[in-house]
Amino acid sequence: MSVECFVTGGTGFIGQHLLATLSAKGHTIRVLMRRPERLAALREQVDKLGGNATRVFAVAGDLEQDNLGLSLADRETLRQAKVVFHLGAHFAWGLSLAHSRAVNVEGAKRVALLAAEQNSRLVMIGGYMLKNHEHLQRIGIDPRYPGLTDWPAVYRRVGAYEGSKIEAHFATLELMSAKGGEMTVVHPATVCGHSRTGHILDGQPLVELIRNLLQGKLTAVPGTAKHWLPLVTVDYLVELVAACALDPAMAGQELLALDSQTPGLRELLAEAAQPVGVKPPRHYIPLRLLKLLLGIPPLARFLNTKAEALDFIQTTRFDTAALEQFAGRHGIAKPDIRQSLQHTATFVNAYCLAKGKSR
Ligand SMILES: NC(=O)c1ccc[n+]([C@@H]2O[C@H](COP(=O)([O-])OP(=O)(O)OC[C@H]3O[C@@H](n4cnc5c(N)ncnc54)[C@H](OP(=O)(O)O)[C@@H]3O)[C@@H](O)[C@H]2O)c1
């Protein structure tokens, strides 16, 4: 069955792979683009990633604008969308509160409103920290009463990107519930490159980590032997996202997309170092000490790491039983995460070492 889809964030890393997967399955996709003149390049990329570019179309717009900046004609065309996938976000460290809120929170609400108005299923991409309830509690959020949250305090604590993603999640749930809209949320772990090709885009947090490793800037493992950085490969993730969208049982549900077999951080680094032949770090540096060191600007520049990124390295373990059941029901096979990491490191070494090469 071919379905009309509207995708925000389709030019980004996860978005490109989602377009490839959806179009290969025969769906038609309209992509919100700030620069629609880049459609030809996007289509070329969709084909390269195994999709069918003839099924991908651009709609000019911007998450920051009222009504997403859509023309009346495009707004009409989008009414045919059965599913709205919201992936668009400003994903970076060091953002301001005002900017991250304007794009990530207000943008998500605009997309949700559009989906609710026209009875499309909204599939929203959240983040796995939303499934770490201890973390939410620690930073001052009670998921049962998000309206009581002091958001500026949360942003100060975890940084504007993470703060805005969490606020966007609760704001969107509230809006969809008030409007009676249908919504599914997928919460990905940190995204790893494609399980066979290693394809990943520069700017991804895993690229930063691997780049630092390959350039000898990671001389110690952040955290302890219990710390890990949960991963999910991009191809497994987009298969899950696509399946969620058309599964009636997933209306009103949230799915954690995380590979529980991701090794501990020291082993993860060893796995990434192996195909490139660099020596991985063996000793640990406590996260608190590392955060203190990052307060010293020359050291922070040398280490090329932001304190915000370190929050994703944690000791919490997650229950993935629901994910395994869902993937099994849809026949979606989970790739081997260690091999995927090795392919990703090989790809980063070949295409991302000089910044800005992999788009
Ligand atoms: N990657 C991860 O490890 C990870 C983990 C958990 C959750 N997520 C979430 O997954 C989603 C996609 O992440 P990603 O890694 O694919 O991000 P990405 O590569 O940085 O892509 C971001 C996308 O958002 C679009 N965008 C940014 N600002 C916009 C605006 N004002 N109006 C319209 N579009 C705008 C970008 O379009 P342009 O091409 O115009 O810049 C791009 O298509 C995000 O919501 C992110 O928070 C990612």
Ligand as a Chemical Component Dictionary entry (heavy atoms), coordinates in Angstrom:
data_LIG
# 
_chem_comp.id                   LIG 
_chem_comp.type                 NON-POLYMER 
_chem_comp.pdbx_formal_charge   0 
_chem_comp.three_letter_code    LIG 
# 
loop_
_chem_comp_atom.comp_id 
_chem_comp_atom.atom_id 
_chem_comp_atom.alt_atom_id 
_chem_comp_atom.type_symbol 
_chem_comp_atom.charge 
_chem_comp_atom.model_Cartn_x 
_chem_comp_atom.model_Cartn_y 
_chem_comp_atom.model_Cartn_z 
_chem_comp_atom.pdbx_ordinal 
LIG N1  N1  N 0  21.290 11.669 15.689 1  
LIG C1  C1  C 0  21.110 11.245 16.941 2  
LIG O1  O1  O 0  22.009 10.674 17.581 3  
LIG C2  C2  C 0  19.748 11.453 17.582 4  
LIG C3  C3  C 0  19.451 10.770 18.768 5  
LIG C4  C4  C 0  18.205 10.961 19.359 6  
LIG C5  C5  C 0  17.277 11.804 18.775 7  
LIG N2  N2  N 1  17.600 12.470 17.626 8  
LIG C6  C6  C 0  16.579 13.352 17.027 9  
LIG O2  O2  O 0  16.301 12.906 15.701 10 
LIG C7  C7  C 0  15.927 14.004 14.877 11 
LIG C8  C8  C 0  16.790 14.025 13.627 12 
LIG O3  O3  O 0  18.161 14.057 14.022 13 
LIG P1  P1  P 0  19.355 14.061 12.965 14 
LIG O4  O4  O 0  20.515 13.462 13.661 15 
LIG O5  O5  O -1 18.906 13.489 11.676 16 
LIG O6  O6  O 0  19.585 15.624 12.831 17 
LIG P2  P2  P 0  20.346 16.474 11.711 18 
LIG O7  O7  O 0  21.162 15.595 10.826 19 
LIG O8  O8  O 0  21.033 17.589 12.435 20 
LIG O9  O9  O 0  19.147 17.079 10.847 21 
LIG C9  C9  C 0  18.325 18.079 11.335 22 
LIG C10 C10 C 0  17.249 18.359 10.320 23 
LIG O10 O10 O 0  16.391 19.389 10.836 24 
LIG C11 C11 C 0  16.243 20.377 9.832  25 
LIG N3  N3  N 0  16.015 21.703 10.414 26 
LIG C12 C12 C 0  16.771 22.346 11.340 27 
LIG N4  N4  N 0  16.254 23.563 11.576 28 
LIG C13 C13 C 0  15.152 23.690 10.791 29 
LIG C14 C14 C 0  14.188 24.711 10.593 30 
LIG N5  N5  N 0  14.255 25.880 11.235 31 
LIG N6  N6  N 0  13.193 24.494 9.700  32 
LIG C15 C15 C 0  13.120 23.323 9.013  33 
LIG N7  N7  N 0  13.995 22.310 9.165  34 
LIG C16 C16 C 0  14.994 22.501 10.048 35 
LIG C17 C17 C 0  17.552 20.350 9.053  36 
LIG O11 O11 O 0  17.351 20.970 7.787  37 
LIG P3  P3  P 0  18.500 21.805 6.981  38 
LIG O12 O12 O 0  19.054 20.827 5.979  39 
LIG O13 O13 O 0  17.749 22.917 6.383  40 
LIG O14 O14 O 0  19.521 22.238 7.994  41 
LIG C18 C18 C 0  17.771 18.853 8.967  42 
LIG O15 O15 O 0  16.981 18.293 7.955  43 
LIG C19 C19 C 0  16.076 15.247 15.746 44 
LIG O16 O16 O 0  14.819 15.544 16.277 45 
LIG C20 C20 C 0  17.013 14.801 16.866 46 
LIG O17 O17 O 0  16.789 15.530 18.041 47 
LIG C21 C21 C 0  18.808 12.302 17.022 48 
# 
loop_
_chem_comp_bond.comp_id 
_chem_comp_bond.atom_id_1 
_chem_comp_bond.atom_id_2 
_chem_comp_bond.value_order 
_chem_comp_bond.pdbx_ordinal 
LIG N1  C1  SING 1  
LIG C1  O1  DOUB 2  
LIG C1  C2  SING 3  
LIG C2  C3  SING 4  
LIG C2  C21 DOUB 5  
LIG C3  C4  DOUB 6  
LIG C4  C5  SING 7  
LIG C5  N2  DOUB 8  
LIG N2  C6  SING 9  
LIG N2  C21 SING 10 
LIG C6  O2  SING 11 
LIG C6  C20 SING 12 
LIG O2  C7  SING 13 
LIG C7  C8  SING 14 
LIG C7  C19 SING 15 
LIG C8  O3  SING 16 
LIG O3  P1  SING 17 
LIG P1  O4  DOUB 18 
LIG P1  O5  SING 19 
LIG P1  O6  SING 20 
LIG O6  P2  SING 21 
LIG P2  O7  DOUB 22 
LIG P2  O8  SING 23 
LIG P2  O9  SING 24 
LIG O9  C9  SING 25 
LIG C9  C10 SING 26 
LIG C10 O10 SING 27 
LIG C10 C18 SING 28 
LIG O10 C11 SING 29 
LIG C11 N3  SING 30 
LIG C11 C17 SING 31 
LIG N3  C12 SING 32 
LIG N3  C16 SING 33 
LIG C12 N4  DOUB 34 
LIG N4  C13 SING 35 
LIG C13 C14 SING 36 
LIG C13 C16 DOUB 37 
LIG C14 N5  SING 38 
LIG C14 N6  DOUB 39 
LIG N6  C15 SING 40 
LIG C15 N7  DOUB 41 
LIG N7  C16 SING 42 
LIG C17 O11 SING 43 
LIG C17 C18 SING 44 
LIG O11 P3  SING 45 
LIG P3  O12 DOUB 46 
LIG P3  O13 SING 47 
LIG P3  O14 SING 48 
LIG C18 O15 SING 49 
LIG C19 O16 SING 50 
LIG C19 C20 SING 51 
LIG C20 O17 SING 52 
# 
